[in-house]
Amino acid sequence: MIKLWGGWKSAAEPKPEAAPEAPAPAPVPAPVPPPEPAPVVVAEPPPAPAPEAPAPSGGWLSRLRQGLAKSSSKLTEGISGIFVSRRLDDATLEELEDLLIGADLGPITAAHLTQALAQNRFGKVMSGDEVRRILADDIAALLEPVAEPLVPDPALKPHVVLVVGVNGTGKTTTIGKLARQWRDEGRSVMLAAGDTFRAAAVSQLKIWGERTGCPVVARETGADAAGLAFDALERARREGTEILMIDTAGRLQNKTDLMGELQKMVRVIRKLDPDAPHTVLLTLDATTGQNAHAQVEVFQEMVGVTGLILTKLDGSARGGVLVGLAQKYGLPVHAIGVGEGAGDLRPFEPTAFARSLMGLG
């Protein structure tokens, strides 16, 4: 007999089988937080066209006078200060020449104008008003040979206008204004966003395209500008468009790269039309003064500029630079801009410009 806990039991009795152990309960996993919902990306609609600046009140001559007010007041006050009961002698001529140079007409033009004044009036007492009238007539005579409106050739389909200039001179805005004017004349116009390095320039041109009802050929940022120009010309020819305006980059800080890009663009365009571009338009910011001369020389070297547009005269005291540019380079001056509105870019009129520059009504 074997003593067991709780009594005696025969050893012969079979040992009861141990009940199988219940399996250990599986560990309860820690609650997993539900996955965060993926952020909903809402595509932003394209920016609405910025409203056009309203044209200032008054006619074009009034706006021109207002635009040149900073330049004309400097000249008017200076000339009135010099010619106060004084004879036209060497001293007054030297003062006048310095004043004209300071107003950005340039030394060559200033010398030409003072010498012309001295020819028949040396030794005479002259008033400031009389001097300003004579100078206005002489300046108009200097400018007359370069005044040439930009008129697209209807025999070309399309007339290709390559617009060049330093960034910030108003290339894209000038393209939009010309497009508006030509569309108002009933012409078909296509725009090409060739400044592919600046997304802002492409967006701005698209806005002008919406405003004017002109198709815009554009690519992603950094795309090959020459390839875009080729595609745009191909499409314009296929659709019978009358005018194709091509915007370009203006990164003068790296002249070599910019020259290569512009020259490549011209080469590629000429594969389709050996005579294109038919117009190479250089935009110049009047506020840069004498730096405009350097820009003309650089872009002449790059692509052979055929005509000029002077912008931002309304914010400049250096409007006289146009006179020096005309005399030095003899390039056609197609238009001048005195504001942001489409109507503030007008064909260049030498007499109106010269009289406004000299503060004459």
Residue pairs with C-beta under 8 A, 6 or more apart in sequence:
1 8
1 9
1 10
1 11
2 8
2 9
2 10
2 11
46 206
47 203
47 207
49 207
49 210
49 211
50 207
52 211
52 340
52 341
52 342
53 339
53 340
53 341
54 341
55 63
55 339
55 341
55 342
55 343
55 344
56 62
56 63
56 66
56 339
56 341
56 344
58 66
60 343
60 346
61 352
61 356
63 338
63 339
63 344
64 336
64 338
64 346
64 352
64 353
64 356
65 72
65 356
65 361
66 314
66 338
67 313
67 314
67 319
67 338
67 339
67 356
68 313
68 319
68 338
68 353
68 356
68 357
70 315
70 316
70 317
70 319
71 103
71 313
71 316
71 317
71 318
71 319
71 320
71 357
72 319
72 356
72 357
72 358
72 359
73 359
74 102
74 103
74 317
75 99
75 100
75 103
75 132
75 320
75 357
75 358
75 359
76 128
76 132
76 358
76 359
78 99
78 102
78 103
79 96
79 99
79 128
79 131
79 132
79 135
80 128
81 128
82 92
82 95
82 96
82 99
82 128
83 92
83 126
83 127
83 128
83 130
83 131
84 128
85 125
86 92
86 125
86 126
87 123
87 124
87 125
87 126
88 117
88 118
88 121
88 122
88 123
88 124
88 125
88 126
89 122
89 123
93 114
93 117
93 118
96 114
96 117
96 131
97 110
97 111
97 114
98 110
100 109
100 110
100 113
100 114
100 320
101 107
101 110
103 317
103 318
103 320
104 289
104 290
104 318
104 319
104 320
104 321
104 324
105 113
105 320
105 321
105 323
105 324
106 290
106 293
106 321
106 323
106 324
106 327
106 328
108 324
108 327
108 328
109 142
109 323
109 324
109 327
109 328
112 142
112 327
113 135
113 138
113 139
116 138
117 131
117 134
117 135
117 138
121 134
132 358
132 359
132 360
133 358
133 360
135 354
135 358
136 354
136 355
136 357
136 358
136 360
137 354
139 323
139 350
139 353
139 354
139 357
139 358
140 350
140 351
140 353
140 354
140 355
142 323
142 326
142 327
143 322
143 323
143 326
143 333
143 348
143 350
143 353
143 354
144 350
145 326
145 330
146 326
146 330
146 331
146 332
146 333
146 348
147 332
147 333
147 347
147 348
147 349
147 350
148 307
148 332
148 333
148 334
148 348
149 334
149 335
149 347
149 348
150 161
150 178
150 279
150 281
150 307
150 334
150 335
150 347
152 159
152 161
152 182
152 187
152 242
152 243
153 159
153 278
154 242
156 278
157 236
157 237
157 240
157 241
157 242
158 190
158 233
158 236
158 237
158 241
158 242
158 243
158 244
159 242
159 243
159 244
159 278
159 279
160 233
160 244
160 246
160 269
160 273
160 276
160 277
160 278
160 279
161 178
161 243
161 244
161 245
161 246
161 277
161 278
161 279
161 281
162 246
162 248
162 265
162 266
162 269
162 277
162 279
162 280
162 281
162 303
163 171
163 174
163 175
163 245
163 246
163 247
163 248
163 281
163 283
164 171
164 248
164 250
164 262
164 280
164 281
164 282
164 283
164 299
164 302
164 303
164 305
165 171
165 250
165 282
165 283
165 284
165 295
165 299
166 250
166 252
166 285
166 295
167 198
167 249
167 250
167 251
167 252
168 250
168 285
169 250
169 283
169 284
169 285
169 288
169 295
169 311
170 283
170 285
170 311
170 312
170 337
171 195
171 247
171 248
171 250
171 283
172 195
172 201
172 204
172 205
172 208
172 247
173 204
173 208
173 311
173 340
174 281
174 283
174 309
174 311
174 337
174 345
175 191
175 205
175 208
175 245
175 247
176 204
176 205
176 207
176 208
176 211
176 212
176 342
177 337
177 342
177 344
177 345
178 245
178 335
178 345
179 189
179 191
179 208
179 209
179 212
179 214
179 245
180 208
180 211
180 212
180 342
181 342
181 345
182 189
182 242
182 243
183 189
183 212
183 213
183 214
187 242
187 243
188 239
188 240
188 241
188 242
188 243
189 212
189 214
189 241
189 242
189 243
189 244
189 245
190 214
190 215
190 216
190 217
190 232
190 235
190 236
190 239
190 241
190 243
190 244
190 245
191 205
191 208
191 209
191 214
191 215
191 216
191 217
191 244
191 245
191 247
192 216
192 217
192 218
192 228
192 229
192 232
192 244
192 245
192 246
192 247
193 201
193 202
193 205
193 206
193 216
193 217
193 218
193 219
193 228
193 247
194 225
194 228
194 229
194 246
194 247
194 248
194 249
194 265
195 201
195 202
195 225
195 247
195 248
195 249
195 250
196 202
196 219
196 220
196 221
196 222
196 223
196 224
196 225
196 228
196 249
197 221
197 222
197 249
197 251
198 221
198 249
199 221
201 247
202 218
202 221
205 216
205 218
205 247
206 216
206 218
208 214
209 215
209 216
217 228
217 231
217 232
217 235
218 228
219 227
219 228
225 248
225 249
225 261
225 264
225 265
226 261
226 264
226 265
226 267
226 268
227 268
229 246
229 265
229 268
229 269
230 268
230 269
230 271
230 272
232 244
232 246
233 244
233 269
233 272
233 273
233 276
234 272
235 241
236 244
237 272
237 273
246 265
246 277
248 261
248 262
248 265
249 258
249 261
250 258
251 257
251 258
252 258
252 295
252 298
255 298
258 302
259 301
259 302
262 302
262 303
263 302
263 303
266 277
266 303
269 276
269 277
270 276
279 306
279 307
280 303
280 304
280 305
280 306
280 307
281 305
281 306
281 307
281 308
281 309
281 334
282 295
282 296
282 299
282 305
282 307
282 308
282 309
282 331
283 308
283 309
283 311
284 292
284 295
284 296
284 308
284 309
284 310
284 311
284 325
285 292
285 311
285 312
286 292
286 310
286 311
286 312
286 313
286 315
286 316
286 318
286 319
286 321
286 322
287 312
287 315
287 316
287 318
288 295
288 318
288 321
289 316
289 318
289 321
290 321
290 324
292 310
292 321
292 325
293 321
293 324
293 325
293 328
296 305
296 308
296 325
296 329
296 331
299 305
300 329
305 331
306 331
306 332
307 331
307 332
307 333
307 334
308 325
308 331
308 332
308 333
308 334
309 333
309 334
309 335
309 336
309 337
309 345
310 321
310 322
310 325
310 333
310 335
310 336
310 337
311 336
311 337
311 345
312 337
313 319
313 336
313 337
313 338
314 337
314 338
314 339
314 344
319 357
320 357
322 333
322 336
322 353
323 357
325 331
325 333
326 333
333 348
334 347
334 348
335 345
335 346
335 347
335 348
336 345
336 346
336 348
336 353
337 344
337 345
338 344
355 361
